[in-house]
């Protein structure tokens, strides 16, 4: 039995909605009924940039749900995609939109492990501020 997450994207130029089905990796066990209809909204402020809103992040067997969607700017230049979040100072890139989203998920997971789970006495003042931002953003970790 596989779990599926439906991601909705919208093209504000033509107001068409496309549905994509994404299968989590086999080691991800999502048994939370409320996760069945979660969506990622893609907002198109102009033709070159998109704002992706992540209500959650899944990386390997970790699930992070957010109190409010994490907004990231997606740009494409030549054959690369770039995804940035200024609040957490995340900047990743990849050769496809799927690859850059996977890189973002990995980066968020790494920030959580290296900052949010670390004792304050082992962190600099700036790292403690980042830790506070991460913890304030998260509503649930599975």
C-alpha atoms as an extended CHARMM CRD file, in Angstrom:
* protein
*
       142  EXT
         1         1  UNK       CA              0.0000000000        0.0000000000        0.0000000000  PROA      1               0.0000000000
         2         2  UNK       CA              1.4850000000        3.3330000000       -0.9740000000  PROA      2               0.0000000000
         3         3  UNK       CA              0.6800000000        6.7650000000        0.4150000000  PROA      3               0.0000000000
         4         4  UNK       CA              0.2050000000        9.5360000000       -2.0970000000  PROA      4               0.0000000000
         5         5  UNK       CA              0.3420000000       13.2760000000       -1.6350000000  PROA      5               0.0000000000
         6         6  UNK       CA             -1.4810000000       15.4760000000       -4.1230000000  PROA      6               0.0000000000
         7         7  UNK       CA              0.2030000000       18.7630000000       -4.9680000000  PROA      7               0.0000000000
         8         8  UNK       CA             -1.8700000000       21.4150000000       -6.7100000000  PROA      8               0.0000000000
         9         9  UNK       CA             -0.2380000000       24.0810000000       -8.8310000000  PROA      9               0.0000000000
        10        10  UNK       CA             -1.9250000000       26.9790000000      -10.5530000000  PROA      10              0.0000000000
        11        11  UNK       CA             -0.8910000000       29.0640000000      -13.5140000000  PROA      11              0.0000000000
        12        12  UNK       CA             -2.3690000000       32.4790000000      -12.8310000000  PROA      12              0.0000000000
        13        13  UNK       CA             -1.9660000000       33.4520000000      -16.4980000000  PROA      13              0.0000000000
        14        14  UNK       CA             -4.5700000000       30.9540000000      -17.6900000000  PROA      14              0.0000000000
        15        15  UNK       CA             -6.2040000000       29.9460000000      -14.3640000000  PROA      15              0.0000000000
        16        16  UNK       CA             -5.6240000000       26.2590000000      -15.1460000000  PROA      16              0.0000000000
        17        17  UNK       CA             -5.0760000000       23.8040000000      -12.3180000000  PROA      17              0.0000000000
        18        18  UNK       CA             -2.8360000000       20.7890000000      -12.6980000000  PROA      18              0.0000000000
        19        19  UNK       CA             -2.6430000000       17.9060000000      -10.2410000000  PROA      19              0.0000000000
        20        20  UNK       CA              0.5660000000       15.9820000000       -9.6440000000  PROA      20              0.0000000000
        21        21  UNK       CA              0.7720000000       12.7500000000       -7.6600000000  PROA      21              0.0000000000
        22        22  UNK       CA              4.0080000000       12.2210000000       -5.7520000000  PROA      22              0.0000000000
        23        23  UNK       CA              4.8930000000        8.9420000000       -4.0840000000  PROA      23              0.0000000000
        24        24  UNK       CA              7.0410000000        9.2470000000       -0.9320000000  PROA      24              0.0000000000
        25        25  UNK       CA             10.0740000000        6.9910000000       -0.7180000000  PROA      25              0.0000000000
        26        26  UNK       CA              9.2800000000        3.4420000000        0.5200000000  PROA      26              0.0000000000
        27        27  UNK       CA             10.7260000000        4.0930000000        3.9790000000  PROA      27              0.0000000000
        28        28  UNK       CA              8.2970000000        6.9790000000        4.6500000000  PROA      28              0.0000000000
        29        29  UNK       CA              5.3290000000        5.8650000000        6.7070000000  PROA      29              0.0000000000
        30        30  UNK       CA              2.5720000000        8.4920000000        6.7580000000  PROA      30              0.0000000000
        31        31  UNK       CA             -0.3650000000        7.1760000000        8.7340000000  PROA      31              0.0000000000
        32        32  UNK       CA             -1.8690000000       10.5330000000        9.6590000000  PROA      32              0.0000000000
        33        33  UNK       CA             -5.3510000000       10.8180000000        8.0450000000  PROA      33              0.0000000000
        34        34  UNK       CA             -5.2750000000       14.6290000000        7.9300000000  PROA      34              0.0000000000
        35        35  UNK       CA             -2.3000000000       14.5480000000        5.5160000000  PROA      35              0.0000000000
        36        36  UNK       CA             -4.3480000000       13.2200000000        2.6110000000  PROA      36              0.0000000000
        37        37  UNK       CA             -5.4300000000       16.6090000000        1.2400000000  PROA      37              0.0000000000
        38        38  UNK       CA             -2.4970000000       18.8860000000        2.0390000000  PROA      38              0.0000000000
        39        39  UNK       CA             -1.4770000000       21.0390000000       -0.9120000000  PROA      39              0.0000000000
        40        40  UNK       CA              1.4870000000       23.1740000000       -1.8850000000  PROA      40              0.0000000000
        41        41  UNK       CA              0.3140000000       26.3990000000       -3.5030000000  PROA      41              0.0000000000
        42        42  UNK       CA              2.3760000000       27.8680000000       -6.2970000000  PROA      42              0.0000000000
        43        43  UNK       CA              1.7920000000       31.5990000000       -6.7240000000  PROA      43              0.0000000000
        44        44  UNK       CA              3.0400000000       33.2950000000       -9.8950000000  PROA      44              0.0000000000
        45        45  UNK       CA              3.8270000000       36.9830000000       -9.1800000000  PROA      45              0.0000000000
        46        46  UNK       CA              5.4960000000       37.3620000000      -12.5830000000  PROA      46              0.0000000000
        47        47  UNK       CA              6.6750000000       35.1810000000      -15.4450000000  PROA      47              0.0000000000
        48        48  UNK       CA             10.2510000000       34.6620000000      -14.2040000000  PROA      48              0.0000000000
        49        49  UNK       CA              9.7060000000       33.9310000000      -10.5020000000  PROA      49              0.0000000000
        50        50  UNK       CA              7.2780000000       31.7700000000       -8.5670000000  PROA      50              0.0000000000
        51        51  UNK       CA              6.5770000000       31.6710000000       -4.8530000000  PROA      51              0.0000000000
        52        52  UNK       CA              6.2070000000       28.1270000000       -3.5400000000  PROA      52              0.0000000000
        53        53  UNK       CA              4.3910000000       27.7530000000       -0.2410000000  PROA      53              0.0000000000
        54        54  UNK       CA              5.3170000000       24.6570000000        1.7560000000  PROA      54              0.0000000000
        55        55  UNK       CA              2.8130000000       23.7100000000        4.4810000000  PROA      55              0.0000000000
        56        56  UNK       CA              5.1450000000       20.8140000000        5.3210000000  PROA      56              0.0000000000
        57        57  UNK       CA              8.4820000000       19.1870000000        4.3870000000  PROA      57              0.0000000000
        58        58  UNK       CA              9.1270000000       15.4770000000        3.9690000000  PROA      58              0.0000000000
        59        59  UNK       CA             12.6820000000       14.1720000000        3.8750000000  PROA      59              0.0000000000
        60        60  UNK       CA             13.4220000000       10.4330000000        4.0700000000  PROA      60              0.0000000000
        61        61  UNK       CA             11.4610000000        9.2400000000        7.0950000000  PROA      61              0.0000000000
        62        62  UNK       CA             10.9480000000       12.6960000000        8.6510000000  PROA      62              0.0000000000
        63        63  UNK       CA              7.8330000000       14.8430000000        8.3450000000  PROA      63              0.0000000000
        64        64  UNK       CA              7.7780000000       18.5120000000        9.4400000000  PROA      64              0.0000000000
        65        65  UNK       CA              4.4320000000       20.3350000000        9.5170000000  PROA      65              0.0000000000
        66        66  UNK       CA              4.4740000000       24.1380000000        9.7500000000  PROA      66              0.0000000000
        67        67  UNK       CA              2.2240000000       26.5390000000       11.6490000000  PROA      67              0.0000000000
        68        68  UNK       CA              2.1840000000       28.7280000000        8.5380000000  PROA      68              0.0000000000
        69        69  UNK       CA              3.4040000000       27.8550000000        5.0720000000  PROA      69              0.0000000000
        70        70  UNK       CA              7.0740000000       28.4290000000        4.4300000000  PROA      70              0.0000000000
        71        71  UNK       CA              7.3610000000       30.6810000000        1.3630000000  PROA      71              0.0000000000
        72        72  UNK       CA             10.2420000000       30.2090000000       -1.0480000000  PROA      72              0.0000000000
        73        73  UNK       CA             11.1400000000       31.9930000000       -4.2750000000  PROA      73              0.0000000000
        74        74  UNK       CA             11.6590000000       29.6710000000       -7.2580000000  PROA      74              0.0000000000
        75        75  UNK       CA             13.5880000000       31.0080000000      -10.2410000000  PROA      75              0.0000000000
        76        76  UNK       CA             14.8860000000       29.3360000000      -13.3700000000  PROA      76              0.0000000000
        77        77  UNK       CA             18.0010000000       30.5360000000      -15.1670000000  PROA      77              0.0000000000
        78        78  UNK       CA             19.1810000000       28.6020000000      -18.1920000000  PROA      78              0.0000000000
        79        79  UNK       CA             19.1050000000       24.9250000000      -17.1830000000  PROA      79              0.0000000000
        80        80  UNK       CA             19.0630000000       25.4080000000      -13.4000000000  PROA      80              0.0000000000
        81        81  UNK       CA             16.3150000000       26.0100000000      -10.8590000000  PROA      81              0.0000000000
        82        82  UNK       CA             16.9950000000       28.0440000000       -7.7040000000  PROA      82              0.0000000000
        83        83  UNK       CA             14.8740000000       27.9680000000       -4.5320000000  PROA      83              0.0000000000
        84        84  UNK       CA             15.4350000000       30.5510000000       -1.7960000000  PROA      84              0.0000000000
        85        85  UNK       CA             13.9870000000       31.2810000000        1.6200000000  PROA      85              0.0000000000
        86        86  UNK       CA             15.4070000000       34.4480000000        3.1550000000  PROA      86              0.0000000000
        87        87  UNK       CA             13.8970000000       33.8730000000        6.6140000000  PROA      87              0.0000000000
        88        88  UNK       CA             15.9730000000       30.7120000000        7.1890000000  PROA      88              0.0000000000
        89        89  UNK       CA             18.7700000000       31.6690000000        4.7790000000  PROA      89              0.0000000000
        90        90  UNK       CA             18.1640000000       28.6180000000        2.5880000000  PROA      90              0.0000000000
        91        91  UNK       CA             19.4490000000       28.7000000000       -0.9900000000  PROA      91              0.0000000000
        92        92  UNK       CA             19.4590000000       25.5120000000       -3.0770000000  PROA      92              0.0000000000
        93        93  UNK       CA             19.6160000000       24.6730000000       -6.7770000000  PROA      93              0.0000000000
        94        94  UNK       CA             19.0170000000       21.7350000000       -9.0860000000  PROA      94              0.0000000000
        95        95  UNK       CA             18.5780000000       20.7240000000      -12.7080000000  PROA      95              0.0000000000
        96        96  UNK       CA             14.7940000000       20.2590000000      -12.3430000000  PROA      96              0.0000000000
        97        97  UNK       CA             12.0090000000       21.5860000000      -10.1560000000  PROA      97              0.0000000000
        98        98  UNK       CA             11.7120000000       18.1780000000       -8.4610000000  PROA      98              0.0000000000
        99        99  UNK       CA             15.4620000000       18.1200000000       -7.7640000000  PROA      99              0.0000000000
       100       100  UNK       CA             15.4780000000       21.6190000000       -6.2730000000  PROA      100             0.0000000000
       101       101  UNK       CA             12.5010000000       20.7770000000       -4.0190000000  PROA      101             0.0000000000
       102       102  UNK       CA             14.2920000000       17.6200000000       -2.8410000000  PROA      102             0.0000000000
       103       103  UNK       CA             17.4000000000       19.7430000000       -2.1420000000  PROA      103             0.0000000000
       104       104  UNK       CA             15.2430000000       22.1750000000       -0.1540000000  PROA      104             0.0000000000
       105       105  UNK       CA             13.7360000000       19.3150000000        1.8700000000  PROA      105             0.0000000000
       106       106  UNK       CA             17.2420000000       17.9960000000        2.6100000000  PROA      106             0.0000000000
       107       107  UNK       CA             18.4500000000       21.4820000000        3.6110000000  PROA      107             0.0000000000
       108       108  UNK       CA             15.5140000000       22.0590000000        5.9750000000  PROA      108             0.0000000000
       109       109  UNK       CA             16.0370000000       18.6270000000        7.5430000000  PROA      109             0.0000000000
       110       110  UNK       CA             19.7400000000       19.4370000000        8.0100000000  PROA      110             0.0000000000
       111       111  UNK       CA             18.9590000000       22.7930000000        9.6380000000  PROA      111             0.0000000000
       112       112  UNK       CA             16.5630000000       21.0700000000       12.0240000000  PROA      112             0.0000000000
       113       113  UNK       CA             19.0730000000       18.3840000000       12.9980000000  PROA      113             0.0000000000
       114       114  UNK       CA             22.0520000000       20.7470000000       13.3240000000  PROA      114             0.0000000000
       115       115  UNK       CA             20.3710000000       23.7230000000       14.9860000000  PROA      115             0.0000000000
       116       116  UNK       CA             16.9080000000       22.9520000000       16.4240000000  PROA      116             0.0000000000
       117       117  UNK       CA             18.0690000000       19.8130000000       18.2300000000  PROA      117             0.0000000000
       118       118  UNK       CA             21.3400000000       21.3140000000       19.4900000000  PROA      118             0.0000000000
       119       119  UNK       CA             21.7740000000       22.6670000000       23.0450000000  PROA      119             0.0000000000
       120       120  UNK       CA             21.9250000000       26.4710000000       23.1870000000  PROA      120             0.0000000000
       121       121  UNK       CA             25.2960000000       26.4560000000       24.9610000000  PROA      121             0.0000000000
       122       122  UNK       CA             26.8030000000       24.8320000000       21.8450000000  PROA      122             0.0000000000
       123       123  UNK       CA             25.4070000000       27.4950000000       19.4930000000  PROA      123             0.0000000000
       124       124  UNK       CA             26.5080000000       31.0250000000       18.6900000000  PROA      124             0.0000000000
       125       125  UNK       CA             24.0520000000       33.8810000000       19.1840000000  PROA      125             0.0000000000
       126       126  UNK       CA             23.1530000000       33.8730000000       15.4570000000  PROA      126             0.0000000000
       127       127  UNK       CA             22.6930000000       30.1000000000       15.5140000000  PROA      127             0.0000000000
       128       128  UNK       CA             20.3860000000       30.4220000000       18.5480000000  PROA      128             0.0000000000
       129       129  UNK       CA             18.2790000000       32.9560000000       16.6190000000  PROA      129             0.0000000000
       130       130  UNK       CA             18.0550000000       30.5300000000       13.6820000000  PROA      130             0.0000000000
       131       131  UNK       CA             17.1020000000       27.7330000000       16.0980000000  PROA      131             0.0000000000
       132       132  UNK       CA             14.2910000000       29.9030000000       17.5090000000  PROA      132             0.0000000000
       133       133  UNK       CA             12.9780000000       30.6450000000       14.0000000000  PROA      133             0.0000000000
       134       134  UNK       CA             12.9610000000       26.9510000000       13.0840000000  PROA      134             0.0000000000
       135       135  UNK       CA             11.2240000000       25.8790000000       16.3060000000  PROA      135             0.0000000000
       136       136  UNK       CA              8.6460000000       28.7010000000       16.0400000000  PROA      136             0.0000000000
       137       137  UNK       CA              7.7900000000       27.5850000000       12.5020000000  PROA      137             0.0000000000
       138       138  UNK       CA              7.2160000000       23.8880000000       13.2410000000  PROA      138             0.0000000000
       139       139  UNK       CA              3.9020000000       22.5710000000       14.5580000000  PROA      139             0.0000000000
       140       140  UNK       CA              4.5750000000       18.8290000000       14.2560000000  PROA      140             0.0000000000
       141       141  UNK       CA              7.5460000000       16.5110000000       13.6700000000  PROA      141             0.0000000000
       142       142  UNK       CA              7.0420000000       12.8480000000       12.8060000000  PROA      142             0.0000000000
